[in-house]
Amino acid sequence: MDVVHKFLNIAVPPFTILSLFLCLPSLYCFKLVLFFLRALFIEDMNGKVVLITGASSGIGEQLAYQYAKKGAFLALVARREKSLQEVGERARELGSPDVVVIRADVAKADECKRFVEQAVEHFGKLNHLVNNAGMASVCMFEEATDITKFTPVMASKAALISFYETLRIEFGSDVKRTIATPGVVGLNRGCPKGNFCPKKARCW
Ligand SMILES: NC(=O)c1ccc[n+]([C@@H]2O[C@H](COP(=O)([O-])OP(=O)(O)OC[C@H]3O[C@@H](n4cnc5c(N)ncnc54)[C@H](OP(=O)(O)O)[C@@H]3O)[C@@H](O)[C@H]2O)c1
């Protein structure tokens, strides 16, 4: 065993250093090429339609401003309409050609369907979906005797995703990307343990 340790002590350090010398330059070259390719083929957001849930504050709000600066049309969704209007105003100032504000609750399946429909009705298409607002329902596994209790939450995401897929089929490459910010904005703490977060669903 001692012989093996001695051998490893002698052989491993130079081998590691040699590997680093060989691998690092190729890794950095690869990163450099990737950087230039990304810069060359960056998507032109001018005139694209982006729907953002949870756009009245936080990450959703900042994403709205970033998309606005790139000239995208925006459909902003959240429950606080006044805050949404303010975000919409600022987004217009930053360069968005048109912003539609939709008051809706992502925990309700019918409302998810409605705001996607409203956005498509208003702009005639949907290019990006930023699935930022999420709901989670927490309870003990043994207490979850009635699976239908989760239905509104699951259905909201299912409706959104399936509707999104429908759009993808309907509009083809015009429906491109979904960004999801895995996490929770609403917690149903009716029960103490276990976690269910349908928001983590993601489509590209
Ligand atoms: N901040 C972080 O470091 C971080 C890191 C990883 C992931 N995340 C996740 O990213 C998401 C956004 O985070 P954040 O920090 O920006 O949160 P935030 O500042 O609390 O914003 C949450 C947004 O979601 C909206 N919202 C909440 N419940 C809603 C509902 N039922 N229906 C429609 N809209 C709803 C809120 O607007 P209204 O109240 O007007 O509805 C608000 O605009 C969250 O899911 C979070 O878990 C955050």
PDBQT file of the ligand as one rigid body, heavy atoms in Angstrom, charges set to zero:
ROOT
HETATM    1  N1  LIG A 301     -34.799  36.484  -6.051  1.00  0.00    +0.000 N 
HETATM    2  C1  LIG A 301     -34.022  35.427  -6.150  1.00  0.00    +0.000 C 
HETATM    3  O1  LIG A 301     -32.882  35.393  -5.710  1.00  0.00    +0.000 OA
HETATM    4  C2  LIG A 301     -34.515  34.190  -6.855  1.00  0.00    +0.000 A 
HETATM    5  C3  LIG A 301     -33.642  33.160  -7.127  1.00  0.00    +0.000 A 
HETATM    6  C4  LIG A 301     -34.092  32.037  -7.808  1.00  0.00    +0.000 A 
HETATM    7  C5  LIG A 301     -35.402  31.949  -8.174  1.00  0.00    +0.000 A 
HETATM    8  N2  LIG A 301     -36.255  32.952  -7.877  1.00  0.00    +0.000 N 
HETATM    9  C6  LIG A 301     -37.634  32.796  -8.298  1.00  0.00    +0.000 C 
HETATM   10  O2  LIG A 301     -37.883  33.740  -9.318  1.00  0.00    +0.000 OA
HETATM   11  C7  LIG A 301     -39.232  34.179  -9.207  1.00  0.00    +0.000 C 
HETATM   12  C8  LIG A 301     -39.292  35.695  -9.090  1.00  0.00    +0.000 C 
HETATM   13  O3  LIG A 301     -38.520  36.068  -7.975  1.00  0.00    +0.000 OA
HETATM   14  P1  LIG A 301     -38.518  37.558  -7.469  1.00  0.00    +0.000 P 
HETATM   15  O4  LIG A 301     -37.402  37.665  -6.507  1.00  0.00    +0.000 OA
HETATM   16  O5  LIG A 301     -38.540  38.488  -8.623  1.00  0.00    +0.000 OA
HETATM   17  O6  LIG A 301     -39.903  37.604  -6.679  1.00  0.00    +0.000 OA
HETATM   18  P2  LIG A 301     -40.801  38.895  -6.301  1.00  0.00    +0.000 P 
HETATM   19  O7  LIG A 301     -39.994  40.130  -6.300  1.00  0.00    +0.000 OA
HETATM   20  O8  LIG A 301     -41.549  38.500  -5.080  1.00  0.00    +0.000 OA
HETATM   21  O9  LIG A 301     -41.795  38.988  -7.519  1.00  0.00    +0.000 OA
HETATM   22  C9  LIG A 301     -42.749  38.024  -7.686  1.00  0.00    +0.000 C 
HETATM   23  C10 LIG A 301     -43.625  38.436  -8.851  1.00  0.00    +0.000 C 
HETATM   24  O10 LIG A 301     -44.570  37.403  -9.076  1.00  0.00    +0.000 OA
HETATM   25  C11 LIG A 301     -45.881  37.961  -9.044  1.00  0.00    +0.000 C 
HETATM   26  N3  LIG A 301     -46.798  36.980  -8.484  1.00  0.00    +0.000 N 
HETATM   27  C12 LIG A 301     -46.787  36.405  -7.272  1.00  0.00    +0.000 A 
HETATM   28  N4  LIG A 301     -47.802  35.546  -7.129  1.00  0.00    +0.000 NA
HETATM   29  C13 LIG A 301     -48.486  35.603  -8.283  1.00  0.00    +0.000 A 
HETATM   30  C14 LIG A 301     -49.669  34.981  -8.755  1.00  0.00    +0.000 A 
HETATM   31  N5  LIG A 301     -50.342  34.123  -8.005  1.00  0.00    +0.000 N 
HETATM   32  N6  LIG A 301     -50.117  35.283  -9.988  1.00  0.00    +0.000 NA
HETATM   33  C15 LIG A 301     -49.453  36.168 -10.771  1.00  0.00    +0.000 A 
HETATM   34  N7  LIG A 301     -48.336  36.784 -10.388  1.00  0.00    +0.000 NA
HETATM   35  C16 LIG A 301     -47.850  36.513  -9.164  1.00  0.00    +0.000 A 
HETATM   36  C17 LIG A 301     -45.763  39.191  -8.171  1.00  0.00    +0.000 C 
HETATM   37  O11 LIG A 301     -46.705  40.164  -8.569  1.00  0.00    +0.000 OA
HETATM   38  P3  LIG A 301     -48.149  40.375  -7.891  1.00  0.00    +0.000 P 
HETATM   39  O12 LIG A 301     -47.947  40.312  -6.431  1.00  0.00    +0.000 OA
HETATM   40  O13 LIG A 301     -48.562  41.702  -8.411  1.00  0.00    +0.000 OA
HETATM   41  O14 LIG A 301     -49.012  39.268  -8.419  1.00  0.00    +0.000 OA
HETATM   42  C18 LIG A 301     -44.390  39.697  -8.560  1.00  0.00    +0.000 C 
HETATM   43  O15 LIG A 301     -44.452  40.468  -9.734  1.00  0.00    +0.000 OA
HETATM   44  C19 LIG A 301     -39.819  33.500  -8.000  1.00  0.00    +0.000 C 
HETATM   45  O16 LIG A 301     -40.521  32.356  -8.435  1.00  0.00    +0.000 OA
HETATM   46  C20 LIG A 301     -38.608  33.112  -7.201  1.00  0.00    +0.000 C 
HETATM   47  O17 LIG A 301     -38.873  32.017  -6.386  1.00  0.00    +0.000 OA
HETATM   48  C21 LIG A 301     -35.848  34.067  -7.249  1.00  0.00    +0.000 A 
ENDROOT
TORSDOF 0
